[in-house]
Amino acid sequence: MAKKYFGTDGIRGTVNSKNINGDMFFKFGLASGTYFKTQKKKKQIAIIAKDTRLSGYTLEPALVSGLASAGMHVYTLGPLPTNGLAMLTKSMKANMGIMITASHNPYYDNGLKLFGPDGLKLSDKIEKKIEKLIDKKIDKNLSKPKELGRVKRLEDGNREYIKIIKKNFPKDFNLRGLRVVIDCANGAGYKAGPELFKSLGAKVIATGIKPNGLNINRNCGSTFPNKIKSIVKKHKAHIGIALDGDADRIIMCDESGNIVDGDQIIASLAIRWRNKRMLRGGVVGTLMSNYGLENFFKSKKIRFIRASVGDRYVKEKMQKNNFNLGGEQSGHIILGKFATTGDGLLVALEVLFSLRKGNKASNFFNTFKKTPQILKNIEVKDKNVINNTDVKNSIKIAEKLMKGQGRILVRKSGTELKIRVMGESENKKLLQKCINIIKKKIK
């Protein structure tokens, strides 16, 4: 049975629409609080962080009210990267953590990402159980007056997150002598990002650190990496780092301004980890991972498995196969040795740790040749158009034409009213033809 509220990565949509409003966030808080307070803990605790969207000011109080009404004690942390919330959920021994964010989406969207006490995103099974509670009558889940939760604001979330990250590296690790450009997308990492690298001695050139509630992800961050490219060149920096709105994605660029996507970062880290005997099992990618990456791992005799799109599914495959590295082309990268979910800052540190002995970023990232790829995001009124007979037939025709020369992937977006059509082939003319065949039928 399909889920009603949860998508690929939590709950997401346009603010003050069907699900993203104060009324629904109260219900989300009440339902998730009711589910998680069944854990045998002395104190029932939920912690909440958010990105910098204007709508956070209206949605957070509603969510807090729902959780407290369920009998959960709530700690609010303010703007904090998503993995910071995951780490603190675990270190504070909380029942649950909730991140209010719409990740890389524009300011007018918002949503939720839920984490369990282990710092992991929830399974489909748990999400379905919470959905049943959301649709129950409110008075069924309300606590008695004397059992209501209390609410407290914690101001040191970013500082504690940075402490946890730095513990993963040797005490003498520093970035002195490195010029680092970081674009925080006017999002959740705008405090922690520059502070982390400065604390390690780097000369930091920071942009996207002046959020106003409306400029998150706007012409900046991981979805607009040309910004770091130009700043790296201007300041002759050693590396550029671009985060998304909740800082769980990272796109980078080398000292020459070449953009480096998630697949390239994963390939570089996999080789380094294997050489250091740190790589366990192999690497998990997704259906969107570049075909060239798969061939590269095959040539290096590194196991490679594809998961469904979404870092939650990557993590599940990593756990199932006992792998400790996985991620997505979009920049969600999970370092299983250190984290339970994607973390742009942690990945950046791991890369910088590799460059500390004078190695150039361009050399580190020079691993494999990408297969030409085209991705079209087609806006639709109903994502079920993908099941239309004509659309299905067009996909079959494209796949038949492409056979032996590449691959085609057509899927629903998990968070937006879009169909994503992706194709890969060295034959660029054929690739464009196959994409257009499908695109025409969907439109």
Residue pairs with C-beta under 8 A, 6 or more apart in sequence:
1 128
3 124
3 127
3 128
3 131
4 131
4 134
4 135
5 11
5 19
5 28
5 127
5 131
5 134
6 124
6 127
6 130
6 131
7 414
7 415
8 308
8 309
8 310
8 312
8 413
8 414
8 415
9 103
9 113
9 121
9 310
9 311
9 312
9 414
9 415
10 99
10 111
10 112
10 113
10 114
10 121
11 19
11 20
11 28
11 111
11 112
12 20
12 102
12 103
12 105
12 109
12 110
12 111
12 112
12 415
13 19
13 20
13 109
13 110
13 111
14 20
14 108
14 109
15 21
15 53
15 55
15 59
15 108
15 109
15 110
16 55
18 24
20 55
20 59
20 109
20 110
20 111
21 59
22 58
22 59
22 61
22 62
23 62
25 59
25 62
25 63
25 66
25 112
26 62
26 63
26 65
26 66
26 69
27 66
27 134
27 138
28 63
28 66
28 112
28 134
29 62
29 63
29 64
29 65
29 66
29 67
29 68
29 69
29 70
29 98
30 66
30 67
30 69
30 70
30 133
30 138
30 141
30 142
31 66
31 70
31 130
31 131
31 133
31 134
31 136
31 141
32 46
32 66
32 67
32 70
32 96
32 98
32 114
32 130
32 133
33 44
33 46
33 66
33 67
33 68
33 69
33 70
33 71
33 72
33 96
33 141
33 149
34 70
34 133
34 141
35 126
35 129
35 130
35 133
36 44
36 46
36 72
36 95
36 96
36 116
36 117
37 44
37 70
37 71
37 72
37 95
39 95
39 117
41 93
41 95
43 73
44 71
44 72
44 73
44 95
44 149
45 72
45 73
45 74
45 75
45 92
45 93
45 94
45 95
46 67
46 72
46 73
46 74
46 75
46 94
46 95
46 96
46 97
46 98
46 149
47 74
47 75
47 76
47 77
47 85
47 88
47 89
47 92
47 94
47 96
47 97
47 98
47 154
48 60
48 63
48 64
48 67
48 74
48 75
48 76
48 77
48 85
48 97
48 98
48 99
48 100
49 76
49 77
49 78
49 79
49 80
49 82
49 84
49 85
49 88
49 97
49 98
49 99
49 100
49 157
49 188
50 56
50 60
50 78
50 79
50 80
50 99
50 100
50 101
50 188
51 79
51 99
51 100
51 101
51 102
51 187
51 188
51 216
51 245
51 246
52 79
52 186
52 187
52 188
52 190
52 211
52 213
52 216
52 245
53 100
53 101
53 102
53 107
53 110
53 213
53 216
53 245
54 107
54 213
54 214
55 107
55 108
55 110
56 100
56 110
57 213
59 100
59 110
60 76
60 100
63 98
63 100
63 112
64 74
64 76
64 151
67 74
67 98
67 149
68 74
68 148
68 149
68 150
68 151
69 141
69 142
69 143
69 148
69 149
70 141
70 142
70 143
70 149
71 143
71 147
71 148
71 149
72 95
72 96
72 149
73 149
73 150
73 151
73 152
74 149
74 150
74 151
74 152
75 92
75 94
75 151
75 152
75 153
75 154
76 151
76 152
76 153
76 154
77 84
77 85
77 88
77 154
77 157
78 153
78 155
78 157
79 158
79 187
79 188
79 190
79 191
79 211
80 88
80 157
80 158
80 161
80 188
80 192
81 161
81 188
81 189
81 192
81 243
81 246
81 247
81 248
81 343
81 344
81 345
82 99
82 101
82 103
82 113
82 188
82 246
82 247
82 248
82 341
82 342
82 343
83 161
83 247
83 248
83 339
83 340
83 341
83 342
83 343
83 345
83 346
84 157
84 158
84 161
84 192
84 247
85 97
85 98
85 99
85 115
86 97
86 115
86 119
86 120
86 339
86 340
86 341
87 119
87 161
87 164
87 165
87 339
88 94
88 97
88 157
88 160
88 161
88 164
89 96
89 97
89 115
89 116
89 117
89 119
90 117
90 118
90 119
90 340
91 160
91 164
93 117
94 117
95 117
96 114
96 115
96 116
96 117
97 114
97 115
97 119
98 112
98 113
98 114
98 115
99 112
99 113
99 114
99 115
99 246
100 110
100 111
100 112
101 110
101 111
101 112
101 113
101 188
101 245
101 246
102 109
102 110
102 111
102 245
102 415
103 111
103 244
103 245
103 246
103 248
103 249
103 415
104 185
104 217
104 221
104 222
104 223
104 244
104 245
104 249
104 330
105 217
105 245
105 415
105 416
106 216
106 217
106 218
107 213
107 214
107 215
107 216
107 217
107 218
111 415
113 121
113 246
114 121
114 122
114 127
114 130
115 121
115 122
115 340
115 341
116 122
116 126
118 340
119 340
119 341
120 315
120 340
120 341
121 311
121 312
121 315
121 340
121 341
122 130
123 316
133 141
143 149
158 191
158 192
158 195
161 192
162 192
162 195
162 196
162 199
165 196
165 343
165 345
165 346
165 349
166 196
166 199
166 200
168 337
168 338
168 346
168 349
169 349
169 353
173 200
173 353
173 356
174 200
174 201
174 356
175 197
175 200
175 201
175 202
175 352
175 356
176 200
176 201
176 202
177 201
178 202
178 203
178 238
178 239
178 352
178 355
178 356
179 202
179 203
179 205
179 235
179 236
179 237
179 238
180 197
180 202
180 203
180 204
180 205
180 237
180 238
180 239
180 240
180 241
180 352
181 205
181 206
181 207
181 228
181 231
181 232
181 235
181 237
181 239
181 240
181 241
182 193
182 194
182 197
182 204
182 205
182 206
182 207
182 228
182 240
182 241
182 242
182 243
182 348
183 206
183 207
183 208
183 220
183 221
183 222
183 225
183 227
183 228
183 231
183 240
183 241
183 242
183 243
184 190
184 193
184 194
184 206
184 207
184 208
184 209
184 221
184 243
184 247
185 208
185 216
185 217
185 220
185 221
185 222
185 223
185 242
185 243
185 244
185 245
185 247
186 208
186 209
186 210
186 211
186 212
186 215
186 216
186 217
186 218
186 220
186 221
187 208
187 211
187 216
187 217
187 221
187 243
187 244
187 245
187 246
187 247
188 245
188 246
188 247
189 243
189 246
189 247
189 344
189 345
190 208
190 209
190 210
190 211
191 209
192 247
192 345
193 206
193 209
193 241
193 243
193 247
193 345
194 204
194 206
194 209
196 345
196 349
197 204
198 204
202 352
205 231
205 235
205 237
207 220
207 227
207 228
207 231
208 220
208 221
208 227
208 243
216 245
217 223
217 224
217 244
217 245
219 227
220 227
220 242
221 227
221 242
221 243
221 244
221 245
222 242
222 243
222 244
222 249
222 250
222 251
222 330
222 331
222 344
223 244
224 242
225 240
225 242
225 251
225 253
225 259
226 259
227 242
228 240
228 241
228 242
228 251
228 252
228 253
229 240
229 253
229 257
229 259
230 257
231 237
231 240
232 239
232 240
232 253
232 255
232 257
233 257
236 255
237 255
238 255
238 355
238 360
238 361
239 252
239 253
239 254
239 255
239 351
239 352
239 355
239 361
240 252
240 253
240 254
240 257
241 250
241 252
241 344
241 348
242 250
242 251
242 252
242 253
243 249
243 250
243 344
243 345
244 331
244 344
247 343
247 344
247 345
248 311
248 332
248 341
248 342
248 343
248 344
249 262
249 330
249 331
249 332
249 342
249 344
250 262
250 265
250 331
250 333
250 344
250 345
250 347
250 348
251 259
251 260
251 261
251 262
251 331
252 259
252 260
252 265
252 348
252 351
252 361
252 365
253 259
253 260
253 361
254 260
254 360
254 361
254 362
254 364
254 365
255 360
255 361
255 362
256 362
258 362
258 365
260 361
260 365
261 329
261 330
261 331
262 327
262 328
262 329
262 330
262 331
262 332
262 333
263 285
263 289
263 290
263 292
263 293
263 329
263 370
264 365
264 367
264 368
264 370
265 327
265 331
265 333
265 347
265 351
265 365
266 283
266 285
266 293
266 325
266 326
266 327
266 333
267 293
267 296
267 297
267 367
267 368
268 351
268 354
268 364
268 365
268 367
269 325
269 333
269 335
269 347
269 350
269 351
270 279
270 283
270 297
270 302
270 325
271 300
271 367
272 278
272 354
272 364
273 279
273 324
273 325
274 300
274 302
278 324
278 337
279 302
279 324
279 325
280 322
280 323
280 324
280 325
280 336
281 303
281 321
281 322
281 323
281 324
282 297
282 302
282 303
282 304
282 305
282 321
282 323
282 325
283 297
283 302
283 303
283 304
283 305
283 323
283 325
283 326
284 304
284 305
284 306
284 307
284 314
284 317
284 318
284 321
284 323
284 325
284 326
284 327
285 293
285 294
285 304
285 305
285 306
285 307
285 314
285 326
285 327
285 328
285 329
286 306
286 307
286 308
286 309
286 310
286 313
286 314
286 328
286 329
287 306
287 307
287 308
287 309
287 409
287 411
288 309
288 328
288 329
288 330
288 375
288 409
288 422
289 306
289 328
289 329
290 329
290 370
290 371
290 373
290 424
291 371
291 373
291 406
291 407
291 424
292 368
292 369
292 370
292 371
293 304
293 368
293 370
294 304
294 306
295 368
295 371
296 367
296 368
297 303
297 304
298 304
303 323
305 317
305 321
305 323
307 313
307 314
307 316
307 317
307 326
309 328
309 411
309 414
310 328
310 414
311 327
311 328
311 332
311 334
311 341
311 342
312 341
314 326
314 327
314 328
314 332
314 334
315 326
315 334
315 336
315 340
315 341
317 323
317 326
318 324
318 325
318 326
318 334
318 336
323 336
324 335
324 336
324 337
325 334
325 335
325 336
326 333
326 334
326 336
327 333
327 334
327 342
331 342
331 344
332 342
333 342
333 343
333 347
334 340
334 341
334 342
334 343
335 343
335 346
335 347
335 350
338 346
338 350
339 346
351 361
351 364
354 364
355 361
355 364
371 406
371 424
371 425
371 426
372 424
372 425
372 426
372 428
372 431
373 422
373 423
373 424
374 422
374 423
374 424
374 431
374 432
374 435
375 420
375 421
375 422
376 420
376 421
376 422
376 435
376 439
377 413
377 416
377 418
377 419
377 420
378 418
378 419
378 420
378 421
378 439
378 442
378 443
379 417
379 418
380 417
380 418
380 419
380 442
381 417
382 417
383 412
383 413
383 417
383 418
383 419
385 391
385 419
385 442
386 410
386 411
386 412
386 419
386 442
388 441
390 441
391 438
391 441
391 442
393 441
394 437
394 438
394 440
394 441
394 442
395 408
395 410
395 438
397 437
398 408
398 423
398 434
398 435
398 437
398 438
399 408
401 430
401 433
401 434
401 437
402 408
402 423
402 425
402 430
402 431
402 434
405 425
405 426
405 427
405 430
406 423
406 424
406 425
406 426
406 427
406 430
406 431
407 423
407 424
407 425
408 421
408 422
408 423
408 434
408 435
408 438
409 420
409 421
409 422
409 423
410 419
410 420
410 421
410 422
410 438
411 419
411 420
412 418
412 419
412 420
413 419
413 420
419 442
421 435
421 438
421 439
421 442
423 431
423 434
423 435
424 431
425 431
425 434
